[in-house]
Amino acid sequence: MDSFIALLILYTSCLCYAATDTITQDKFLRDGDRIVSNGGNFALGFFSPGNSQKRYIGIWFNKVSVQTVVWVANRDNPINNSSSGVVKIDHNGNLAIFDGNSSNPVWSTNISIPITEKTNSSTMFYKLLDSGNLVLFDGNKGDFLWQSFHYPTNTHLPGMKLGLSLKSGLNWSLTSWKSPDDPSTGEFSYSLIRMEAPEMVLKKASQKVWRTGPWNGQAWNGVPDMSRNYLFNYSFVNNQDEIYFIFSMYNASIINFIVLNDQGIINGPTWVEGDHRWSNLRDYPGDRCENYGKCGAFGSCNSNNAEICSCLPGYEPRSPRDWYIADRSKGCARKRELLCGQGDGFLKLEKRKLPDTSNARVYMSLGIEDCEVECRKNCSCTGYASPYVDGSGCLAWFGDLIDIAEFTVGGQDLFVRVDAIELKNSMKDSKGSSSTKNKKVVILCVLIVVGLIILVTAFYYLFKEAKRRGLLQEKLQEQPLINLPTSRTNDETNAKFELPIFDLNTMTLATENFSPDNKLGAGGFGSVYKGKLIDGREIAVKSGYMSPEYAMDGLFSVKSDVFSFGVLLLEVISGKKNSGFYYEDPTMNLIKHAWELWKDGRILELVDPSMGNSFPEQEAVRFIQVGILCVQENAKDRPTMSNAISLLGKETPIPSLKQPAFVLISNHNSANASASSHSHNEMSITVIEGR
């Protein structure tokens, strides 16, 4: 008898545990109750969002300490009484929410089951799956008669479809909450637009805010980050029954989802258990070029440029006045009338977000070459591309090309129709660009060689330092001074740019190893020291390109050479010596000049004017960025020499720039006065290191 009771208790407890993730005819939910999915990932119950007192039935992450709701049943019909809510299955098999003893539900699943199926409502139950999907089961058949994944609110969970069912007419889309306190339907939506080349579109009411671009076989064309991730597995299905986008996690233990918030921003939070917080990977739209139609029709946007908008080849601003006051909404128009069939052709634009496909057609039987032939036949065809990254298919546009962006990484080739004159000019430019590329290669090689020389010199200096200390006095006695004039020179050129040169050993001895007691002050790129030569004459010594930490504190490292390399790089690009800036404006130097231009968005003005327009702007900006990065005030913010060289040749992101190291020089004449007051020969002496 005792054994029977024990078995009965065990059986009953198993039934209770098994029932914790279900709602049946006999088990309903009151406010304060909840059900939990079998694996404990999700919970369903009553909740009040934010500061609201209203009650809703929702699903949230059960293993996350910060309550994060992913689905709301009665989002537009809340219960005002905080303790009277009841959830149960009605006689038709619908899951319904009741407010107190009212016989009319405030919300229900509202499904209609055909009588021919002879479904018995007593065999039906609702189960919360570990995916977060609440499903209605028919116990006799094992089918899903209804599921919450078919009625998303503002959240896209792994395994949930976003798109269209062509059989049932269901639209699986996201709609924002009105506010963090109000989950009712907001003004933003994120849904799949059914076209020949479907894409996901974020809207505010009926106005487009952002779009993903078409599916390219691996990812959305306008979301290049998707092709560089190691967390998600994406799929896009387009057949006669349904069109949808779906994702899953490679590592199921990672908690992640996509949400459309009440501000109209799509982001993808990931739970960081160690910090007990959500970490957001990316916002869309986040980049300033991601706002829909930022540069108007036939315009292209590049967020890496100071002027982010530019017209496509063969086009010019439709309204120059509006364009140059930063209103690009009217876009661009052709420079000349297109004479179709009279020498017109197509120019290739690389790494582009493809234009809005609402006026595009797809020809899957054509390759990219046949696509050009097909587009050329129709004078209204404004451009074409391959819809897939493997080069298959043909996507042709008939009308305005709008919402184009240029990426650093990712994107696809877009071929734009231009007239005969533009095509001819482009061919001339391409010949010139090859010469420019050769110049760039030469400059890069020179910079690499200079960098290697600096590195070798630094290692040699460190290697010889120990030996030099013991033999310094002996060597200096044997080595005569060089280029020491006995009076101030009247040579204007020499006085303007070059000062007498002494070897480092002589200067080290004269200044007692650049002792702080001999420091007179700071100017240019280093400090000024007083010193005494072995013949008794007093001098003032100023360093050429010393890093701040070495010039001020005597601290030397490999990052000190990087500083010198940065100055040299800026000199090569600008075609000007740093000393040239000093004499043109005593309060300015090359580093400060470069930084001011960078802050003002006019960095290309630093490029040597002799280059004209025959240089690649993007590469020039990158070289200047690396130069400024190398002269950062804090040595920790500078790259190593190998990293600096790598950044010059690769399209890897460059760290954000901080204010570099530069010293304001009060007055050139006062500097001379300072030098002469400590020199019987009224002269300054400088150690000038290799340029």
C-alpha positions in Angstrom: 0.0 0.0 0.0 2.8 2.4 0.9 4.6 1.6 -2.4 1.4 2.4 -4.3 1.0 5.8 -2.5 4.7 6.6 -3.3 4.2 5.8 -6.9 1.0 7.8 -7.0 2.8 10.8 -5.5 5.7 10.5 -7.9 3.3 10.2 -10.9 1.3 13.3 -9.7 4.5 15.3 -9.2 5.6 14.4 -12.7 2.3 15.5 -14.1 2.5 18.8 -12.3 6.1 19.4 -13.5 5.1 18.5 -17.1 2.2 20.9 -16.9 4.2 23.9 -15.9 4.7 25.0 -19.6 1.0 24.5 -20.6 -2.4 26.0 -20.3 -5.3 23.5 -20.6 -9.1 23.4 -20.2 -8.6 22.5 -16.6 -5.7 24.8 -15.8 -6.0 28.5 -16.3 -3.8 31.4 -15.3 -4.6 34.2 -12.8 -2.6 37.4 -12.2 0.5 36.3 -10.3 0.7 32.9 -11.9 3.0 32.0 -14.8 4.1 29.2 -17.0 7.7 28.4 -17.9 9.1 26.7 -21.0 10.5 23.2 -20.5 14.1 24.3 -20.6 13.5 27.4 -18.5 14.3 29.9 -21.3 11.0 31.8 -21.3 8.1 32.6 -19.0 4.5 33.7 -19.7 2.4 35.7 -17.3 0.9 39.1 -16.4 3.2 42.1 -16.2 3.1 45.9 -16.1 5.7 47.7 -18.3 7.8 50.6 -17.0 5.8 52.9 -14.7 2.4 51.7 -16.0 -0.1 50.2 -13.7 -2.0 48.4 -16.6 -1.7 44.6 -16.9 -0.7 42.7 -19.9 -0.1 39.0 -20.8 3.4 38.7 -22.2 6.4 36.4 -22.8 9.8 37.3 -21.4 13.3 35.8 -21.0 13.2 33.7 -17.8 17.0 33.4 -17.3 17.7 37.1 -17.6 17.7 39.2 -14.4 16.4 42.3 -16.2 12.8 41.6 -17.3 12.8 41.8 -21.1 9.4 41.2 -22.7 9.5 39.8 -26.2 5.8 39.3 -27.0 2.6 40.9 -25.7 -0.8 39.4 -26.3 -3.2 42.2 -25.4 -0.9 45.1 -26.3 -3.8 47.3 -27.5 -6.3 46.1 -24.8 -4.8 46.2 -21.3 -6.5 45.2 -18.1 -6.9 48.2 -15.8 -7.5 46.2 -12.6 -4.1 44.9 -11.4 -5.5 41.7 -9.8 -8.5 40.6 -11.8 -7.0 39.2 -14.9 -7.6 35.6 -15.9 -6.3 33.6 -18.9 -8.1 30.4 -20.0 -9.2 28.4 -23.0 -12.8 29.1 -24.1 -15.3 26.5 -25.5 -14.0 27.2 -29.1 -10.4 26.4 -28.2 -9.3 30.0 -28.2 -6.9 31.3 -25.6 -8.7 34.3 -24.1 -7.9 37.0 -21.5 -10.7 38.1 -19.2 -11.0 41.1 -17.0 -12.5 39.9 -13.7 -15.9 38.2 -14.1 -16.6 39.7 -17.5 -17.9 37.2 -20.0 -16.4 39.1 -22.9 -12.6 38.7 -23.4 -10.4 41.7 -23.8 -8.3 39.6 -26.2 -8.3 36.1 -27.7 -6.4 34.1 -30.3 -9.6 34.3 -32.4 -9.0 31.2 -34.5 -11.7 29.5 -36.5 -11.5 25.7 -36.7 -13.5 24.1 -39.6 -16.2 21.7 -38.4 -15.0 19.1 -40.8 -11.9 18.6 -38.8 -14.0 17.5 -35.8 -11.5 18.9 -33.4 -12.4 18.4 -29.8 -11.6 21.5 -27.7 -11.0 19.3 -24.7 -7.9 17.8 -26.4 -6.5 21.2 -27.2 -3.8 22.9 -25.0 -1.4 25.8 -25.3 2.3 25.2 -24.7 5.2 27.6 -24.3 8.2 26.3 -26.2 11.8 26.9 -25.3 12.1 29.1 -28.4 9.7 31.6 -26.9 6.9 30.5 -29.2 3.4 30.0 -27.6 1.6 27.3 -29.7 -1.9 25.7 -29.7 -1.7 21.9 -30.0 -4.4 19.6 -31.1 -3.7 16.6 -28.9 -5.3 14.2 -31.4 -3.2 15.3 -34.4 -0.1 17.0 -33.0 -0.5 20.0 -35.3 0.0 23.7 -34.5 -3.4 25.3 -34.9 -2.0 28.7 -33.8 1.3 30.1 -32.7 2.5 33.5 -31.4 5.5 33.5 -33.8 2.9 34.2 -36.5 1.8 37.4 -34.7 5.0 39.2 -33.7 5.0 42.4 -31.7 8.2 44.4 -31.6 10.7 41.5 -31.3 12.3 39.0 -33.7 13.5 35.9 -31.9 15.7 33.2 -33.4 13.6 30.7 -35.4 10.9 33.3 -36.0 10.0 34.2 -39.6 9.7 37.8 -40.8 7.9 38.0 -44.2 4.7 36.9 -45.9 2.7 33.8 -46.1 1.3 33.8 -49.7 -1.2 31.0 -48.7 -2.7 32.4 -45.5 -2.1 36.1 -46.2 -0.3 36.6 -42.8 2.2 39.4 -42.7 5.0 38.5 -40.2 6.3 42.0 -39.3 7.4 44.0 -36.3 5.7 47.1 -34.9 7.2 49.3 -32.2 5.8 50.0 -28.8 4.4 53.5 -28.3 6.8 54.0 -25.3 8.7 52.0 -22.7 5.5 52.3 -20.5 3.0 51.5 -23.3 3.3 48.4 -25.5 0.4 49.4 -27.7 1.0 49.5 -31.5 3.5 52.4 -32.2 4.1 54.3 -35.4 7.2 52.4 -36.6 7.0 49.1 -38.6 9.6 46.7 -40.0 8.4 44.4 -42.7 9.2 42.6 -45.9 8.1 44.4 -49.1 7.1 42.0 -51.8 8.8 43.0 -55.0 10.7 41.1 -57.7 13.7 41.7 -55.4 12.2 41.8 -51.9 13.8 43.7 -49.1 13.1 44.6 -45.5 11.9 48.1 -44.9 11.7 50.2 -41.7 8.9 52.8 -41.9 7.5 55.6 -39.8 3.8 55.4 -40.7 4.0 55.1 -44.6 7.4 56.9 -44.9 10.5 54.8 -45.5 13.2 55.3 -42.9 15.7 52.6 -43.7 15.9 49.5 -45.9 18.2 46.5 -45.9 18.7 46.3 -49.7 17.9 43.1 -51.5 19.1 39.6 -50.5 22.4 38.8 -52.3 22.5 35.1 -51.6 24.4 35.5 -48.3 23.1 38.6 -46.6 21.1 41.8 -47.1 23.1 43.9 -49.6 22.8 47.0 -47.5 23.9 45.4 -44.2 27.6 44.4 -44.9 28.1 43.6 -41.2 26.0 40.4 -41.7 28.7 38.8 -43.8 31.4 39.3 -41.1 29.7 37.8 -38.1 30.3 34.6 -36.2 27.2 34.6 -34.0 24.3 34.2 -36.5 23.1 31.9 -39.2 20.9 33.7 -41.7 18.4 32.3 -44.3 16.1 33.8 -46.8 13.3 31.8 -48.4 11.4 32.9 -51.5 9.0 30.4 -53.0 5.4 30.1 -54.2 4.1 29.6 -50.6 6.0 32.1 -48.6 8.8 34.7 -48.5 10.6 35.2 -45.3 13.9 36.0 -43.5 14.9 33.9 -40.5 18.0 33.6 -38.3 19.4 31.3 -35.6 22.4 31.3 -33.2 25.4 29.2 -33.9 25.8 29.0 -30.1 22.4 28.3 -28.6 23.6 29.4 -25.2 24.0 33.0 -26.3 20.8 35.0 -25.6 20.2 37.4 -28.5 17.2 39.0 -30.3 16.3 41.8 -32.7 14.0 44.5 -31.5 12.3 47.6 -33.0 12.2 50.1 -30.2 9.8 53.0 -29.7 12.3 55.5 -31.3 12.2 53.6 -34.6 15.7 52.0 -34.1 16.4 48.4 -34.8 19.1 46.8 -32.6 20.3 43.4 -31.6 21.0 43.1 -27.8 23.1 40.3 -26.5 22.9 39.3 -22.8 26.2 39.6 -20.9 25.7 37.4 -17.8 28.9 38.6 -16.0 27.8 42.2 -16.1 24.0 41.4 -15.8 23.2 43.7 -18.7 22.3 43.8 -22.4 25.1 44.7 -24.8 23.9 46.2 -28.1 25.8 45.0 -31.2 24.6 47.6 -33.8 21.8 50.1 -34.4 19.9 50.5 -37.7 19.8 53.2 -38.9 22.9 54.2 -37.1 25.3 55.4 -39.8 24.3 58.8 -41.2 24.2 57.3 -44.7 21.6 54.8 -43.6 18.7 57.2 -43.5 16.6 56.5 -46.5 17.3 58.6 -49.6 19.9 60.7 -47.8 21.4 62.0 -51.0 18.2 62.0 -53.1 17.7 60.4 -56.6 20.9 59.6 -58.5 23.0 60.6 -55.4 25.4 58.3 -53.5 26.3 58.6 -49.8 29.7 57.8 -48.2 29.9 58.4 -44.5 33.7 58.4 -44.6 33.8 61.5 -46.7 33.6 65.0 -45.2 31.0 65.7 -47.9 29.0 62.6 -47.6 26.8 63.1 -50.7 27.9 63.1 -54.3 26.1 62.8 -57.6 26.6 59.6 -59.7 28.8 59.9 -62.8 27.1 62.0 -65.5 24.9 63.7 -62.9 24.9 67.1 -61.1 22.9 68.6 -58.2 19.3 69.2 -59.4 19.2 72.3 -57.2 22.8 73.6 -56.6 21.6 76.2 -54.1 19.9 73.6 -51.9 22.7 71.0 -52.4 25.4 73.3 -51.1 23.4 74.3 -48.0 23.3 70.6 -47.2 19.7 69.9 -48.4 20.2 67.0 -50.8 16.6 65.8 -50.8 16.1 66.9 -54.4 19.0 64.7 -55.6 20.8 64.9 -58.9 19.9 65.3 -62.6 21.7 64.4 -65.8 24.3 67.0 -66.9 23.2 66.5 -70.5 20.3 64.9 -72.2 20.9 61.2 -72.8 21.0 60.4 -76.5 20.1 56.7 -76.2 22.0 54.5 -78.6 24.5 57.2 -79.6 27.6 56.1 -77.8 26.1 55.9 -74.3 27.2 53.1 -72.0 27.6 52.0 -68.4 30.1 52.9 -65.7 30.9 50.5 -62.8 30.5 51.7 -59.2 32.1 49.4 -56.7 31.1 48.4 -53.1 27.6 49.9 -53.3 24.4 49.5 -51.5 22.1 48.8 -54.4 19.3 51.3 -55.1 15.7 50.8 -53.9 14.3 47.9 -55.9 10.7 49.1 -56.0 11.3 50.0 -59.7 13.6 47.1 -60.6 13.0 43.8 -62.4 14.8 40.5 -62.0 15.9 38.3 -64.9 17.3 35.1 -63.3 18.1 33.5 -66.6 20.6 36.2 -67.6 24.2 36.6 -66.5 25.8 40.0 -65.9 27.0 40.4 -69.5 23.6 39.6 -70.9 22.2 41.9 -68.3 24.0 44.8 -69.9 22.7 43.9 -73.3 19.1 43.7 -72.0 19.5 47.1 -70.2 21.0 48.7 -73.3 18.0 47.7 -75.4 15.6 49.7 -73.2 16.3 53.5 -73.1 14.5 53.8 -69.7 16.9 51.4 -68.1 19.1 53.5 -65.8 21.3 50.8 -64.3 21.9 47.2 -63.6 23.6 44.8 -61.2 23.9 41.1 -60.4 21.4 40.4 -57.5 23.7 37.7 -56.1 27.4 37.9 -55.0 28.1 34.8 -57.1 27.4 36.8 -60.2 24.2 35.0 -61.2 21.0 36.7 -62.4 20.2 40.2 -63.6 18.7 43.1 -61.6 17.8 46.1 -63.8 16.3 49.5 -62.7 13.8 51.5 -64.7 13.5 55.0 -63.2 15.2 56.8 -60.4 18.2 55.3 -58.6 17.7 56.2 -55.0 19.2 55.3 -51.6 22.7 54.3 -52.9 25.6 54.2 -50.4 29.3 53.4 -50.8 30.9 51.0 -48.4 34.5 50.4 -47.3 33.8 46.7 -47.1 31.0 44.8 -48.7 28.4 46.0 -51.1 28.1 45.1 -54.8 29.0 46.4 -58.2 26.4 48.8 -59.7 26.5 49.7 -63.4 25.1 53.2 -64.1 24.0 54.4 -67.6 25.9 57.5 -68.7 26.0 59.5 -72.0 28.8 59.3 -74.6 30.7 62.4 -73.2 30.8 61.1 -69.6 31.9 57.7 -70.9 34.8 59.2 -72.8 35.8 61.4 -69.9 35.8 58.4 -67.6 38.1 56.5 -69.9 40.6 59.4 -69.7 40.3 59.5 -65.9 41.0 55.8 -65.7 44.3 56.2 -67.7 45.3 59.0 -65.3 44.3 56.9 -62.3 46.7 54.2 -63.2 49.5 56.8 -63.0 48.2 58.0 -59.7 48.2 54.4 -58.4 51.8 54.1 -59.4 52.6 57.3 -57.5 50.8 55.8 -54.5 52.9 52.6 -54.7 56.1 54.6 -54.9 55.1 56.8 -51.9 54.1 53.7 -49.9 57.4 52.0 -50.7 59.3 55.2 -49.7 57.4 55.3 -46.4 58.1 51.7 -45.7 61.8 52.1 -46.3 61.9 55.3 -44.1 60.1 53.4 -41.4 62.6 50.5 -41.6 65.5 52.9 -41.4 64.1 54.5 -38.3 63.6 51.1 -36.7 67.1 50.0 -37.5 68.5 53.3 -36.2 66.6 52.9 -33.0 67.8 49.4 -32.4 71.3 50.4 -33.2 71.1 53.3 -30.8 69.8 51.1 -28.0 72.5 48.5 -28.7 75.4 51.0 -28.6 74.1 53.0 -25.6 75.7 50.9 -22.9 79.1 50.9 -24.7 78.9 54.6 -25.5 78.5 55.7 -21.9 81.9 54.3 -20.9 83.7 55.6 -23.9 81.9 58.9 -24.5 84.5 61.2 -23.0 87.4 59.5 -24.9 85.5 59.6 -28.2 84.6 63.2 -27.9 88.2 64.3 -27.2 89.3 62.5 -30.4 86.3 63.8 -32.5 86.5 67.5 -33.5 83.4 69.6 -33.7 81.9 70.3 -37.2 80.2 73.2 -38.8 80.6 75.6 -35.9 80.6 79.1 -37.2 82.3 81.9 -35.2 79.6 84.5 -35.8 76.0 84.8 -36.9 75.7 84.1 -40.6 74.1 86.6 -43.0 72.9 83.8 -45.3 69.1 84.3 -45.3 68.4 80.8 -46.5 70.5 79.2 -43.9 69.0 81.4 -41.2 65.5 80.6 -42.3 65.5 76.8 -42.6 68.8 75.1 -41.4 70.9 75.4 -38.3 74.4 74.0 -37.7 74.4 70.2 -37.2 76.3 68.4 -34.4 76.5 64.7 -33.6 74.4 63.4 -30.7 77.5 62.5 -28.6 78.7 66.1 -28.7 75.3 67.4 -27.6 74.9 64.8 -24.9 78.2 65.8 -23.3 77.5 69.5 -23.7 74.1 69.3 -22.0 75.2 66.7 -19.4 73.0 64.1 -21.0 70.1 66.6 -21.5 69.9 67.2 -17.8 66.6 68.8 -16.6 68.8 71.4 -14.8 70.0 72.6 -18.2 66.5 72.9 -19.7 65.6 76.4 -20.8 62.0 75.8 -22.1 60.0 74.0 -24.8 59.3 75.0 -28.4 58.4 73.3 -31.7 58.6 69.5 -31.2 61.0 69.4 -28.3 62.8 71.2 -25.4 65.6 73.8 -25.5 68.7 73.1 -23.4 71.7 75.2 -22.5 75.1 73.5 -22.9 78.8 74.1 -22.9 81.2 72.7 -25.6 84.6 71.3 -24.7 86.2 74.5 -25.9 84.2 76.5 -23.3 81.6 78.1 -25.6 78.0 78.1 -24.4 75.2 77.0 -26.7 71.5 76.5 -26.8 70.4 73.1 -28.2 67.0 72.3 -29.7 65.9 68.8 -30.9 64.4 68.1 -34.9 61.3 65.5 -34.5 61.4 64.2 -30.8 58.3 62.6 -29.3 56.8 64.5 -26.3 57.7 61.9 -23.8 61.4 61.9 -24.9 61.7 65.6 -25.3 60.0 66.5 -22.0 60.8 63.5 -19.7 63.7 61.7 -21.5 61.5 58.5 -22.0 62.4 56.6 -25.1 60.6 53.7 -26.7 59.7 52.2 -30.1 56.6 54.5 -30.0 59.0 57.5 -30.1 60.2 56.5 -33.6 56.5 56.1 -34.6 56.1 59.8 -33.7 58.9 60.8 -36.0 57.4 58.6 -38.8 54.1 60.3 -38.4 55.6 63.8 -38.9 57.5 62.5 -42.0 54.3 61.0 -43.4 52.5 64.3 -43.0 55.4 66.1 -44.7 55.3 63.7 -47.6 51.6 64.2 -48.1 51.6 68.0 -47.7 54.8 68.6 -49.6 55.9 71.0 -46.9 58.5 70.9 -44.2 57.5 71.4 -40.6 60.0 74.3 -40.4 58.2 75.9 -43.3 55.1 76.2 -41.2 57.1 77.7 -38.3 58.4 80.6 -40.3 55.1 81.3 -42.1 53.2 81.4 -38.8 55.1 81.2 -35.4 51.9 79.9 -33.7 51.4 77.0 -36.2 53.2 73.8 -37.0 52.4 70.9 -39.4 50.7 68.7 -36.9 48.5 71.4 -35.5 47.6 72.5 -39.1 46.6 68.9 -40.0 44.5 68.5 -36.8 42.7 71.8 -37.4 41.8 70.7 -41.0 40.7 67.3 -39.7 38.4 68.8 -37.1 36.9 71.2 -39.7 36.3 68.4 -42.2 38.7 69.9 -44.7 41.5 67.4 -44.4 42.1 67.0 -48.1 43.3 70.6 -48.2 46.5 69.2 -46.6 47.4 67.3 -49.8 50.3 68.8 -51.8 48.5 71.3 -54.3 50.8 70.0 -57.0 48.9 66.8 -57.1 45.8 68.7 -58.4 42.8 66.4 -58.5 44.8 63.4 -59.8 44.9 61.5 -56.5 42.6 58.9 -54.8 40.8 60.9 -52.1 40.0 57.9 -49.9 43.7 56.7 -49.8 44.9 60.3 -49.1 42.5 60.6 -46.2 43.7 57.2 -44.9 47.3 58.2 -45.1 46.7 61.4 -43.3 44.7 59.6 -40.6 47.6 57.2 -40.0 50.0 60.2 -39.8 47.9 61.9 -37.2 47.5 58.6 -35.3 51.3 58.2 -35.2 51.7 61.7 -33.5 49.2 61.2 -30.7 50.3 62.9 -27.5 50.0 59.7 -25.4 52.4 57.0 -26.7 49.8 54.3 -25.8 47.5 55.8 -28.4 50.1 55.4 -31.2 50.4 52.2 -33.3 53.5 50.2 -33.5 55.6 50.8 -36.6 54.4 47.5 -38.1 50.8 48.3 -37.4 51.2 51.8 -38.9 52.6 50.3 -42.1 49.8 47.7 -42.1 47.2 50.4 -41.7 48.5 52.2 -44.8 48.0 49.2 -47.0 44.9 47.6 -45.6 41.2 48.6 -45.4 41.1 47.9 -41.7 39.3 50.4 -39.4 41.6 53.1 -38.1 41.2 53.9 -34.3 39.5 57.2 -33.5 41.8 60.1 -33.4 42.5 62.2 -30.4 44.2 65.6 -30.3 47.8 65.0 -31.3 51.0 66.4 -29.7 51.8 69.9 -30.7 53.4 72.9 -29.0 52.2 76.4 -29.5 55.2 78.7 -30.3 54.7 82.2 -29.0 57.2 84.1 -31.1 60.1 83.2 -33.4 62.0 86.3 -32.4 61.7 85.6 -28.7 63.1 82.1 -29.4 66.1 83.6 -31.0 66.5 86.0 -28.1 66.5 83.1 -25.7 69.1 81.3 -27.7 71.4 84.3 -28.0 71.3 85.1 -24.4 73.1 81.8 -23.7 75.6 81.9 -26.6 78.7 84.0 -26.8 78.5 83.6 -30.6 74.8 84.6 -30.7 73.7 81.3 -32.4 71.5 78.3 -31.9 72.5 74.7 -32.5 70.1 72.0 -33.5 70.3 68.2 -33.9 68.4 67.5 -37.1 67.5 63.9 -37.6 66.9 62.2 -41.0 63.8 63.2 -43.0 
